[in-house]
Amino acid sequence: MSRAFWRFPAVIVVSLALILTGATLGLAEDVDRQTLGLKLNGSELVMTKFPFKRVSIANPDIADVVVLSPRNLYVYGKKVGYTNIILWEENKGKTLLDVVVSLDLTGLKERIFKLYPDQHIEVHGTETGIVLTGEVAGPSIVEQVIRLAQSYLPKEGSGESRVAGTGQSGFGITNLLRVGGHQQVMLEVKFAEVRRNSTKDWQAAMGLAGLGSDFFGALGTGTLGVGNTGGLDFNPGSLLLNFAGNAANIFVNIDNFTAALQLLESEGLARTMAEPHLVTQSGQQASFLAGGEFPVPVAQDNNTITIEYKEFGVGLVFTPVVQANGKITLKVNPSVSAVASTESIPSGIQGASFNVPNLVTRKLDATVELYDGQTVAMAGLLQDDLRESINKIPGLGDLPILGSLFRSNSYINEKTDLLVAVTPHLVNPVKEGTLTFPGEYLVPPNRWEFYFEGRLEGRRDIDQPSYFDPHPMMAPETNTANAYGLEGAFGHQPVTTR
């Protein structure tokens, strides 16, 4: 009994020792791991140092392996992706080959280097497609390189390729390209409008009084009435011929005979100058409005009114794109509007109306391409309006010479000259304290300077800058007659640095 008792534990100890020894040998088994890179539809001949007795491939859809001899393997890339091959070698252990099949991008790299020799573009192949890295001069080059790379993507499944992130099936392009250089654009738009108008009016009237208390008569070409008509006071017993209801500037009264003549000429000149500036990043839209909004009532159901607001003033909306060749593509939409008059419109509610302003607007929408600092006239308007009218008494108004006493002539001529020009600039930020702001150096006058000297701005030291002194932000012209600013030059010029 005792011998059997001790024999059984011995067997257990020996078995445990063998198990531990086997586990230790398994853990210490020599496994050599290597990476094998293949191009799609490409092959590679693999040679081992020791003969192998068995080969296994994880995913035969990615690659295919053919045993040529105990030490030679032929591996062929069938599909973009990843798999591995295990080789059991005699008297050595196992060798693990990580097989990565990627696209053959040699032709794409050569084409990019030939087409864009001055750009830093790197092309990498992955299991899911193409990765583009580096820095280019403009967004247009990015678009061109992506389109070029898409032509090297294999058509798979439905035959669709995709740009990474679009959700379409197939291989894709991962765009990691950066756009370098100046990417902030300041647009300068100038509206210059001149309006000229001239008018000429001729009106004549004659009156005869003392015709009797029971006589009253009027014959004319305009608005007539009893009492104060055209600046003339006619009572019953008078006859008025040809007067349009406007005050006369030539008046003759001899006994019972009265004559009045209106002869006027007028000329007008108006100039409008708007120059908005706006800065934004390449490819980003920016908007600017210097003006205001006025309410417009809108009738709704159930006799209710809502308010909508319409903008007016100097407005600018533009989107710049900096091209690789240094040009700037601009999509510009500038406008200048002002309230001209008001118009009464029905509100939609019985017995109610609203006064709504009428706007005079100049606006355009266009796309141009310019270099930094170039100016192009985007729009121009030459408008010449002429209106003439003659009111006369039939027969009497056609008489030679004397007929002018029975006629009313009106002549109106309006001319408008409008020009819109744009100038883009590539700009960089400036250091703090470089810019000068309107009114920054304004010195209020003291009581003596304001009341007794009539100054709008106080005196300053010689070395103290004036508001309109030359400065990178200010216009180059200054007023030497008054160096204190408020009566000096007008305007500013934003800094444009490169």
C-alpha positions as CSV (number, residue, x, y, z in Angstrom):
1,M,0.0,0.0,0.0
2,S,2.8,2.4,0.9
3,R,4.6,1.8,-2.3
4,A,1.5,2.5,-4.4
5,F,0.8,5.6,-2.4
6,W,4.2,7.1,-3.1
7,R,4.2,6.0,-6.8
8,F,1.0,8.0,-7.6
9,P,2.4,11.4,-6.5
10,A,5.5,10.8,-8.4
11,V,3.5,10.4,-11.6
12,I,1.7,13.6,-10.9
13,V,5.0,15.5,-10.3
14,V,6.5,14.1,-13.5
15,S,3.4,15.1,-15.5
16,L,3.4,18.6,-14.2
17,A,7.1,18.9,-14.9
18,L,6.5,17.8,-18.5
19,I,3.6,20.3,-18.9
20,L,5.7,23.2,-17.6
21,T,8.6,22.2,-19.8
22,G,6.4,22.1,-22.8
23,A,4.8,25.4,-22.0
24,T,8.3,27.0,-21.5
25,L,9.4,25.6,-24.8
26,G,6.3,26.9,-26.6
27,L,6.8,30.4,-25.1
28,A,10.4,30.4,-26.0
29,E,9.7,29.2,-29.6
30,D,11.6,31.4,-32.1
31,V,9.1,33.5,-34.1
32,D,10.5,35.8,-36.7
33,R,8.1,38.6,-37.8
34,Q,8.7,40.6,-41.0
35,T,6.7,43.0,-43.2
36,L,6.2,42.4,-46.9
37,G,4.9,45.3,-49.0
38,L,3.2,44.6,-52.3
39,K,1.7,46.8,-55.0
40,L,-1.7,45.9,-56.3
41,N,-1.4,43.3,-59.1
42,G,2.3,43.1,-58.2
43,S,4.4,40.1,-57.0
44,E,7.4,39.4,-54.8
45,L,9.7,36.4,-54.5
46,V,10.5,35.5,-50.9
47,M,13.5,33.4,-50.0
48,T,14.0,31.9,-46.5
49,K,17.3,30.9,-44.8
50,F,15.9,27.6,-43.7
51,P,13.6,25.1,-45.5
52,F,10.0,25.3,-44.4
53,K,7.6,22.4,-44.2
54,R,4.2,24.2,-44.1
55,V,2.6,27.5,-45.3
56,S,-0.6,29.2,-44.3
57,I,-2.2,32.5,-45.5
58,A,-4.9,34.3,-43.4
59,N,-6.9,36.0,-46.2
60,P,-6.4,34.5,-49.7
61,D,-8.6,37.3,-51.2
62,I,-5.9,39.9,-50.4
63,A,-2.9,37.9,-51.6
64,D,-2.0,34.6,-53.1
65,V,1.0,32.5,-52.3
66,V,2.7,29.8,-54.4
67,V,5.4,27.4,-53.1
68,L,8.2,27.1,-55.6
69,S,10.6,25.2,-53.5
70,P,11.3,24.4,-49.8
71,R,13.0,27.8,-49.5
72,N,11.2,29.9,-52.2
73,L,7.7,31.5,-52.1
74,Y,5.9,33.5,-54.8
75,V,3.5,36.1,-53.3
76,Y,1.0,38.0,-55.5
77,G,-1.1,41.0,-54.5
78,K,-4.7,40.6,-55.5
79,K,-6.6,43.3,-53.6
80,V,-5.7,46.3,-51.5
81,G,-5.7,45.4,-47.9
82,Y,-3.8,43.5,-45.2
83,T,-3.2,39.8,-44.4
84,N,-0.4,37.6,-43.1
85,I,1.5,34.4,-44.0
86,I,2.9,31.9,-41.5
87,L,5.9,29.7,-42.4
88,W,6.8,26.7,-40.3
89,E,10.5,26.2,-40.9
90,E,12.4,23.0,-40.0
91,N,14.6,23.1,-36.9
92,K,13.9,26.8,-36.4
93,G,10.3,27.8,-35.6
94,K,7.9,30.0,-37.3
95,T,8.2,33.1,-39.6
96,L,5.3,35.6,-39.7
97,L,5.0,37.7,-42.9
98,D,2.7,40.8,-42.6
99,V,1.6,41.4,-46.1
100,V,0.3,44.9,-47.0
101,V,-1.1,45.3,-50.5
102,S,-1.4,49.0,-51.6
103,L,-2.0,50.9,-54.8
104,D,0.8,51.4,-57.3
105,L,1.3,55.2,-57.1
106,T,4.5,55.5,-59.1
107,G,2.8,57.0,-62.1
108,L,0.8,59.4,-59.9
109,K,4.0,60.6,-58.2
110,E,5.7,61.1,-61.5
111,R,2.8,63.0,-62.9
112,I,2.5,65.3,-59.9
113,F,6.2,66.1,-59.9
114,K,6.0,66.9,-63.6
115,L,2.9,69.1,-63.4
116,Y,3.7,70.8,-60.1
117,P,7.5,71.0,-59.7
118,D,7.4,74.0,-57.3
119,Q,4.8,72.5,-54.9
120,H,5.7,70.3,-52.0
121,I,3.3,67.3,-52.4
122,E,3.8,63.9,-51.0
123,V,1.7,60.8,-52.0
124,H,1.2,57.8,-49.8
125,G,-0.7,54.6,-50.4
126,T,-2.9,53.0,-47.7
127,E,-5.2,50.1,-47.4
128,T,-8.2,52.3,-48.2
129,G,-6.7,54.5,-50.9
130,I,-4.4,57.5,-51.3
131,V,-3.1,60.0,-48.7
132,L,-2.0,63.5,-49.9
133,T,0.2,65.6,-47.7
134,G,2.4,68.7,-48.0
135,E,1.9,72.4,-48.7
136,V,0.7,74.1,-51.9
137,A,0.3,77.7,-53.0
138,G,-3.5,77.8,-53.4
139,P,-6.8,75.9,-53.1
140,S,-7.0,75.5,-56.9
141,I,-4.0,73.3,-56.8
142,V,-5.6,71.2,-54.1
143,E,-8.6,70.6,-56.3
144,Q,-6.5,69.8,-59.3
145,V,-4.3,67.3,-57.4
146,I,-7.4,65.6,-55.9
147,R,-9.0,65.2,-59.4
148,L,-5.7,63.8,-60.7
149,A,-5.4,61.3,-57.8
150,Q,-9.0,60.1,-58.4
151,S,-8.0,58.9,-61.8
152,Y,-5.6,56.5,-60.2
153,L,-8.1,55.0,-57.9
154,P,-9.3,51.5,-58.9
155,K,-12.9,51.0,-59.7
156,E,-14.3,48.4,-57.3
157,G,-17.8,47.0,-56.7
158,S,-20.2,49.5,-58.3
159,G,-17.2,51.2,-59.9
160,E,-17.4,54.3,-57.7
161,S,-14.5,56.0,-56.0
162,R,-14.8,58.4,-53.2
163,V,-13.1,61.3,-51.3
164,A,-12.6,60.3,-47.7
165,G,-15.6,61.4,-45.6
166,T,-18.2,61.4,-48.4
167,G,-19.7,58.0,-47.4
168,Q,-19.5,56.6,-50.9
169,S,-18.2,53.0,-51.4
170,G,-14.8,52.1,-52.8
171,F,-11.4,53.5,-52.3
172,G,-10.9,57.1,-51.2
173,I,-8.5,60.1,-51.0
174,T,-7.5,61.5,-47.7
175,N,-6.6,65.2,-48.3
176,L,-4.0,66.5,-45.8
177,L,-2.6,69.2,-48.1
178,R,-2.1,72.6,-46.5
179,V,-2.5,75.9,-48.4
180,G,0.4,78.2,-47.6
181,G,1.1,81.9,-48.4
182,H,-1.1,84.9,-47.9
183,Q,-4.6,83.9,-47.4
184,Q,-6.2,87.1,-46.1
185,V,-7.7,89.5,-48.7
186,M,-8.8,93.1,-48.3
187,L,-11.2,94.4,-50.9
188,E,-11.4,98.0,-51.7
189,V,-14.5,99.1,-53.6
190,K,-15.1,102.6,-54.9
191,F,-18.5,104.0,-55.8
192,A,-18.2,107.4,-57.6
193,E,-21.4,109.0,-58.8
194,V,-22.1,112.5,-60.2
195,R,-25.6,113.8,-60.9
196,R,-26.3,117.0,-62.8
197,N,-29.7,118.5,-63.6
198,S,-30.8,121.7,-65.2
199,T,-34.4,123.1,-65.7
200,K,-35.9,125.9,-67.6
201,D,-39.5,127.2,-67.1
202,W,-41.4,129.9,-69.0
203,Q,-44.9,130.9,-68.0
204,A,-46.9,134.1,-68.8
205,A,-50.2,135.5,-67.8
206,M,-52.4,138.7,-68.4
207,G,-55.2,140.0,-66.4
208,L,-57.8,142.7,-66.9
209,A,-59.8,144.2,-64.1
210,G,-62.8,146.6,-63.9
211,L,-65.1,144.7,-66.2
212,G,-68.1,144.9,-64.0
213,S,-69.1,143.4,-60.7
214,D,-71.1,140.6,-62.4
215,F,-68.2,139.4,-64.7
216,F,-65.6,136.8,-63.9
217,G,-63.5,134.7,-66.2
218,A,-60.3,132.6,-66.4
219,L,-58.5,130.9,-69.2
220,G,-55.2,129.2,-68.6
221,T,-52.9,126.2,-69.0
222,G,-52.5,125.2,-65.3
223,T,-54.2,125.3,-62.0
224,L,-56.4,128.3,-61.6
225,G,-58.6,129.6,-58.9
226,V,-60.2,132.7,-57.4
227,G,-58.1,134.6,-55.0
228,N,-54.3,134.1,-54.8
229,T,-53.6,132.5,-58.2
230,G,-49.9,132.5,-59.2
231,G,-49.1,135.2,-56.7
232,L,-51.7,137.5,-58.3
233,D,-54.9,138.6,-56.5
234,F,-57.9,138.7,-58.8
235,N,-61.3,139.7,-57.6
236,P,-64.7,139.3,-59.3
237,G,-64.9,141.5,-62.4
238,S,-61.5,140.3,-63.6
239,L,-60.2,138.2,-66.5
240,L,-57.1,136.0,-66.1
241,L,-55.4,134.4,-69.1
242,N,-52.8,131.6,-69.1
243,F,-51.2,131.2,-65.7
244,A,-50.2,127.8,-64.3
245,G,-50.6,128.6,-60.6
246,N,-46.9,129.4,-59.8
247,A,-45.6,132.6,-58.3
248,A,-44.4,135.1,-60.8
249,N,-41.0,136.7,-60.7
250,I,-41.8,139.5,-63.2
251,F,-45.0,141.5,-62.4
252,V,-46.5,144.6,-64.2
253,N,-49.7,146.4,-63.1
254,I,-50.9,149.4,-65.1
255,D,-54.3,150.7,-64.1
256,N,-56.8,147.8,-64.9
257,F,-54.2,145.8,-66.9
258,T,-52.0,143.3,-65.2
259,A,-49.2,141.1,-66.7
260,A,-47.1,138.5,-64.9
261,L,-44.2,136.4,-66.2
262,Q,-42.3,133.5,-64.7
263,L,-38.9,132.9,-66.2
264,L,-36.7,130.5,-64.2
265,E,-33.5,128.5,-64.8
266,S,-32.0,126.2,-62.3
267,E,-29.0,123.9,-62.1
268,G,-28.0,121.2,-59.6
269,L,-24.9,119.1,-59.0
270,A,-24.6,116.2,-56.6
271,R,-21.6,113.9,-55.9
272,T,-21.7,110.6,-54.1
273,M,-18.5,108.8,-53.1
274,A,-18.5,105.5,-51.1
275,E,-15.3,103.5,-50.4
276,P,-15.9,100.4,-48.2
277,H,-13.0,98.2,-47.2
278,L,-13.4,94.6,-45.9
279,V,-11.0,91.8,-45.0
280,T,-11.7,88.1,-45.0
281,Q,-9.9,84.8,-45.4
282,S,-9.5,83.1,-48.8
283,G,-12.6,81.1,-49.6
284,Q,-14.7,82.7,-46.8
285,Q,-17.6,85.1,-47.5
286,A,-17.6,88.5,-45.7
287,S,-20.3,91.2,-45.6
288,F,-20.4,94.8,-44.6
289,L,-23.2,97.4,-44.2
290,A,-22.9,101.1,-43.2
291,G,-26.4,102.4,-43.2
292,G,-29.6,101.1,-41.5
293,E,-32.9,99.4,-41.8
294,F,-36.4,100.7,-42.2
295,P,-39.6,98.8,-41.2
296,V,-42.0,97.6,-43.9
297,P,-45.5,96.5,-42.7
298,V,-46.8,93.2,-44.2
299,A,-50.4,92.3,-44.0
300,Q,-51.2,88.8,-42.6
301,D,-54.3,86.8,-42.1
302,N,-57.0,87.9,-39.6
303,N,-56.3,91.6,-40.1
304,T,-52.8,91.4,-38.5
305,I,-49.6,93.2,-39.4
306,T,-46.0,92.0,-39.2
307,I,-42.9,94.0,-39.7
308,E,-40.1,93.2,-42.1
309,Y,-36.8,95.3,-42.1
310,K,-35.1,96.3,-45.3
311,E,-31.5,97.4,-45.4
312,F,-30.1,100.5,-47.0
313,G,-26.8,102.3,-47.1
314,V,-23.3,101.2,-48.3
315,G,-23.2,97.4,-48.4
316,L,-20.5,94.9,-49.6
317,V,-20.6,91.1,-49.8
318,F,-17.6,89.3,-51.4
319,T,-15.9,86.0,-51.4
320,P,-12.2,85.9,-52.4
321,V,-10.2,82.8,-53.5
322,V,-6.4,83.2,-53.7
323,Q,-5.1,81.2,-56.7
324,A,-1.7,79.4,-56.9
325,N,-0.5,81.8,-59.6
326,G,-1.0,84.8,-57.3
327,K,-4.3,85.9,-58.8
328,I,-7.3,86.5,-56.6
329,T,-10.8,85.4,-57.8
330,L,-13.5,87.7,-56.4
331,K,-17.2,87.2,-56.3
332,V,-18.4,90.7,-55.4
333,N,-21.8,92.1,-54.6
334,P,-21.5,95.8,-53.6
335,S,-24.5,98.2,-53.3
336,V,-25.2,101.8,-52.4
337,S,-28.8,102.8,-51.6
338,A,-30.5,105.8,-50.0
339,V,-34.0,106.8,-49.1
340,A,-35.4,109.0,-51.9
341,S,-39.1,109.5,-51.0
342,T,-42.0,108.0,-49.2
343,E,-45.1,106.3,-50.6
344,S,-48.4,105.6,-49.0
345,I,-49.6,102.0,-49.5
346,P,-52.7,100.2,-48.2
347,S,-52.1,98.1,-45.1
348,G,-54.6,95.4,-45.9
349,I,-56.8,96.6,-43.1
350,Q,-59.8,98.7,-44.0
351,G,-59.2,102.4,-43.6
352,A,-55.5,102.1,-42.7
353,S,-52.3,102.9,-44.8
354,F,-48.6,103.2,-44.2
355,N,-45.9,105.5,-45.5
356,V,-43.1,103.3,-46.9
357,P,-39.8,104.8,-48.1
358,N,-38.6,104.5,-51.7
359,L,-35.0,103.6,-52.3
360,V,-32.5,104.7,-54.9
361,T,-30.2,101.8,-55.3
362,R,-26.9,101.1,-57.2
363,K,-25.8,97.5,-56.9
364,L,-24.1,94.8,-59.0
365,D,-23.1,91.1,-58.7
366,A,-20.1,89.9,-60.7
367,T,-17.0,87.7,-60.5
368,V,-13.5,89.0,-61.6
369,E,-9.9,87.8,-61.3
370,L,-7.1,90.2,-60.4
371,Y,-3.6,90.3,-59.1
372,D,-2.8,92.0,-55.8
373,G,-3.2,95.7,-56.2
374,Q,-4.8,95.7,-59.6
375,T,-8.0,97.7,-60.2
376,V,-10.8,96.9,-62.5
377,A,-13.9,99.0,-63.3
378,M,-16.7,96.5,-62.7
379,A,-19.7,98.7,-63.7
380,G,-20.4,102.1,-65.2
381,L,-23.5,104.0,-66.0
382,L,-24.0,107.0,-68.2
383,Q,-27.6,108.2,-68.1
384,D,-29.1,111.2,-69.8
385,D,-32.8,112.0,-69.3
386,L,-34.5,114.9,-71.1
387,R,-38.1,115.9,-70.6
388,E,-39.8,118.9,-72.4
389,S,-43.4,120.0,-72.2
390,I,-45.5,122.9,-73.7
391,N,-48.9,124.0,-72.4
392,K,-50.7,126.6,-74.5
393,I,-54.0,128.2,-75.3
394,P,-55.2,126.8,-78.7
395,G,-54.8,129.4,-81.5
396,L,-53.3,132.1,-79.3
397,G,-50.3,130.0,-78.3
398,D,-49.4,129.4,-81.9
399,L,-49.1,133.1,-82.8
400,P,-45.6,134.4,-83.7
401,I,-43.9,136.3,-81.0
402,L,-47.1,137.1,-79.1
403,G,-47.9,133.4,-78.8
404,S,-45.2,133.1,-76.0
405,L,-47.6,135.1,-73.8
406,F,-50.1,132.3,-74.1
407,R,-47.7,129.4,-73.6
408,S,-46.0,127.6,-70.7
409,N,-42.8,125.8,-71.5
410,S,-40.9,123.4,-69.3
411,Y,-37.4,121.8,-69.9
412,I,-35.7,119.3,-67.6
413,N,-32.3,117.6,-68.3
414,E,-30.8,115.1,-65.8
415,K,-27.4,113.4,-66.3
416,T,-25.9,110.6,-64.2
417,D,-22.4,109.3,-64.3
418,L,-21.6,106.3,-62.1
419,L,-18.4,104.2,-61.9
420,V,-17.7,101.2,-59.6
421,A,-14.1,99.9,-59.3
422,V,-12.6,97.1,-57.1
423,T,-9.0,96.6,-55.9
424,P,-8.0,93.5,-53.9
425,H,-5.0,93.4,-51.6
426,L,-3.2,90.5,-49.8
427,V,-2.8,91.5,-46.2
428,N,-1.2,90.3,-43.0
429,P,-1.9,91.3,-39.4
430,V,0.2,94.2,-38.0
431,K,1.7,94.7,-34.5
432,E,-0.4,96.2,-31.8
433,G,-0.1,100.0,-31.8
434,T,0.6,100.3,-35.5
435,L,-2.9,101.3,-36.5
436,T,-4.2,104.9,-36.0
437,F,-7.9,105.2,-35.3
438,P,-10.2,108.1,-36.2
439,G,-10.1,110.7,-33.4
440,E,-7.3,109.0,-31.5
441,Y,-5.3,112.2,-31.3
442,L,-8.1,114.7,-31.0
443,V,-7.5,117.4,-28.4
444,P,-10.7,119.3,-27.2
445,P,-10.3,123.1,-27.2
446,N,-10.4,125.0,-24.0
447,R,-12.8,127.9,-23.4
448,W,-10.4,130.5,-24.7
449,E,-9.7,128.5,-27.9
450,F,-13.4,127.7,-28.5
451,Y,-15.1,131.0,-27.7
452,F,-12.4,133.6,-28.6
453,E,-10.3,131.9,-31.3
454,G,-13.1,129.8,-32.8
455,R,-11.0,126.6,-32.8
456,L,-12.6,123.2,-33.2
457,E,-9.5,121.4,-31.8
458,G,-7.1,122.5,-29.1
459,R,-3.4,123.3,-29.6
460,R,-0.9,120.5,-29.3
461,D,2.8,120.2,-28.9
462,I,4.9,120.2,-32.0
463,D,6.1,116.6,-31.4
464,Q,2.5,115.4,-30.7
465,P,0.9,113.7,-33.7
466,S,-2.2,115.2,-35.2
467,Y,-5.2,113.2,-36.3
468,F,-4.4,113.8,-40.0
469,D,-0.6,113.6,-39.7
470,P,1.0,111.2,-42.2
471,H,0.7,107.6,-40.9
472,P,0.4,104.1,-42.4
473,M,-3.3,104.2,-41.8
474,M,-3.9,107.7,-43.0
475,A,-4.3,109.3,-46.4
476,P,-1.1,110.8,-47.8
477,E,-2.6,114.2,-48.3
478,T,-2.7,116.7,-45.4
479,N,-4.0,120.2,-44.9
480,T,-1.0,122.5,-44.3
481,A,-3.3,125.5,-43.6
482,N,-4.8,123.8,-40.5
483,A,-2.6,121.2,-38.9
484,Y,-5.1,120.4,-36.1
485,G,-7.1,117.9,-38.0
486,L,-10.8,118.6,-37.9
487,E,-10.7,120.9,-40.8
488,G,-7.9,119.0,-42.6
489,A,-7.9,116.1,-45.0
490,F,-10.6,113.5,-45.0
491,G,-10.2,109.7,-45.2
492,H,-7.9,106.8,-44.3
493,Q,-5.9,104.1,-46.1
494,P,-5.9,100.7,-44.3
495,V,-2.5,99.0,-44.0
496,T,-1.7,96.5,-46.7
497,T,1.4,94.4,-45.8
498,R,2.8,91.4,-47.5
